[in-house]
Amino acid sequence: MKVLFVCKSNVGRSQMAEAFFNKLSKKNIGSSAGISELFSGKKLENIAGKIIKCMKEEEINISEKFPKQLTKSIANNSDLVVWIAPEEKIPEYLLNKNIIFWNVKDAGGKTYKFHCFTKDKIKKLVKELVKKIG
């Protein structure tokens, strides 16, 4: 199964979810994207220091990752979409997809402690998802 994690800018929440999912799931593939193109194409190590540091505590290095803009093509290449962005921002082309909604607050501009809290919440949700889909 191909799982797509979507958040606002594909800098924090969806990148963390993708990394945890790919580490924990043995037979599924995770990817991620963002609904905003604000950081599209910029290397995470240049824009997401707190997130990278939190993930390194989990022995996961995401510093070489780049935020990606959500497109219809990316969405069509997934079996399940995990939406971590405001529900009113869902594009019409996703309305017929299998979607799960996660309520995880954006850590942008927040403290390192808040970023780690967000990471822990996402890790828990990903563990539950992996257990559910196998």
C-alpha positions in Angstrom: 0.0 0.0 0.0 1.2 3.5 -0.8 0.4 6.1 1.9 0.7 9.8 1.2 1.0 12.2 4.2 -0.1 15.7 3.5 0.4 18.8 5.7 0.6 22.6 5.0 4.2 23.0 3.7 5.7 19.5 3.8 8.4 20.7 6.1 7.4 19.2 9.5 4.5 16.9 10.2 4.2 15.1 6.9 8.0 14.7 6.6 8.1 13.2 10.1 5.1 10.9 9.4 6.7 9.7 6.1 10.0 9.0 7.9 8.4 7.1 10.8 6.1 5.2 8.4 9.0 4.0 6.2 11.0 3.0 9.2 8.2 1.1 10.9 6.3 -0.5 8.0 7.9 -3.4 6.3 5.6 -3.9 3.3 4.1 -0.4 2.7 5.6 2.8 1.2 5.1 6.3 2.6 5.6 9.6 0.8 4.6 13.1 1.7 3.6 16.5 0.2 2.4 19.9 1.2 -0.5 22.0 0.1 1.6 25.2 0.1 4.5 25.7 -2.3 6.2 28.1 0.2 9.2 25.9 0.7 9.0 23.6 -2.3 12.4 22.6 -3.5 14.4 23.9 -0.6 16.5 21.5 1.4 15.1 20.8 4.9 18.4 21.3 6.6 18.2 25.0 5.6 14.6 25.6 6.9 13.8 23.0 9.5 16.5 22.8 12.1 14.2 21.9 15.1 12.5 19.2 13.2 15.7 17.6 12.0 17.1 17.7 15.6 13.9 16.0 17.0 14.1 13.3 14.3 17.8 12.7 15.0 16.8 11.8 18.5 14.9 8.9 16.9 17.9 8.0 14.8 16.2 9.3 11.6 18.0 11.7 9.4 15.7 13.8 7.2 18.1 16.7 6.6 18.5 15.8 2.9 14.8 15.8 2.2 13.1 18.5 0.1 9.5 19.7 0.6 7.2 18.7 -2.3 4.0 20.4 -3.6 0.9 18.3 -3.6 -0.2 17.5 -7.1 -3.0 15.4 -8.6 -0.3 13.1 -10.0 1.2 12.5 -6.5 -2.3 11.9 -5.0 -3.2 9.5 -7.8 -0.1 7.5 -7.0 -1.3 6.7 -3.5 -3.8 4.2 -2.0 -4.4 6.2 1.2 -4.0 9.8 2.1 -3.3 10.9 5.6 -4.4 14.6 5.8 -2.7 16.7 8.5 -3.7 20.0 7.1 -6.9 22.0 7.6 -9.9 20.0 6.2 -11.2 23.0 4.2 -8.0 22.9 2.1 -8.6 19.5 0.6 -8.5 19.8 -3.2 -11.5 18.3 -5.1 -9.4 15.7 -6.8 -8.9 14.1 -3.3 -12.6 13.8 -2.4 -12.9 10.3 -3.9 -9.7 9.0 -2.3 -9.4 7.0 0.9 -8.6 9.7 3.4 -7.7 9.6 7.2 -7.6 12.9 9.1 -5.1 13.6 11.8 -5.4 16.6 14.1 -1.8 17.5 14.8 -1.1 21.2 15.3 1.5 22.9 13.1 4.8 23.4 15.0 6.0 26.2 12.7 7.4 29.1 14.7 7.0 27.2 18.0 9.6 26.0 20.6 11.9 23.0 20.2 9.9 21.3 23.0 6.7 21.8 21.0 8.4 20.3 17.9 9.4 17.2 20.0 5.8 17.0 21.3 4.5 17.0 17.7 7.1 14.4 16.7 6.0 12.1 19.6 2.3 12.5 18.6 3.0 11.7 15.0 5.1 8.7 15.9 2.2 7.3 18.0 -0.3 7.9 15.2 2.0 6.3 12.6 2.5 3.2 14.9 -1.3 2.9 15.1 -1.6 3.2 11.3 1.1 0.6 10.6 -0.6 -1.8 13.0 -4.0 -1.1 11.4 -3.0 -1.6 7.8 -0.4 -4.3 8.4 
